Amino acid sequence: MSTTLPPAKPRTATLARNTAETQIELSVNLDGTGKADVNTGVPFLDHMLTLLARHSLLDLTVAAKGDIAVDYHHTVEDVGIVLGTAIKEALGDKRGIRRYGFFILPMDESLARVALDLGNRPMLVYRVETANYMIRDFNVALVREFFQGLANNLGANVHILLEYGDEPHHIAEAIYKAFARALAEAVSLDPRQAGSLPSTKGLL
């Protein structure tokens, strides 16, 4: 017996965002199987987005061109902005969703904790410290910029806490995977909701 209800209509979104710094096309399907087709020009970001799709089971397509000759900042941040906007659009009126998600994920010596609320109250709490921030030419500090853009535009309350960790690749990977698993829980449909909003206010 299934524990979730099928969506009443496809929970998908396709967006384009063009600025003087980046050009981004992105599609998302919240009820996918974790397929990813990602090309941002930032190899490490491609790796993290592929992990995010696989572990949240959303299908994700991203094509981005940015001013990476300057640095990766604008591309990383703007992809977060567009992804957050797309997930929000795909959620529609949010009827029937579980709304909250939580996951704690080990990645070798690193342990990351993520909790989120899709209640349209944007906030990022990001407590991550490491002695080494560089993964080849990618600065792990940009992970915060990605999730700030995502949280603001998704309208999500996102708490990311690194319990401990040393190797920066493991730290970033633990964060993205933990977020993906928490997101999968939050966007999933709860059959007991019977299509109602998970809020006493009647609006999310």
Secondary structure, DSSP 8 states (H G I E B T S, - for coil): --SS---SS--EEEEEEE-SSEEEEEEEETTS-S-EEEE-S-HHHHHHHHHHHHHHT-EEEEEEEE-TTT-SHHHHHHHHHHHHHHHHHHHTT-TTB--EEEEEEEETTEEEEEEEE-SS--EEEEE---S--EETTEETTHHHHHHHHHHHHHT-EEEEEEEE-S-HHHHHHHHHHHHHHHHHHHHSB-GGGTT--SSSSS--
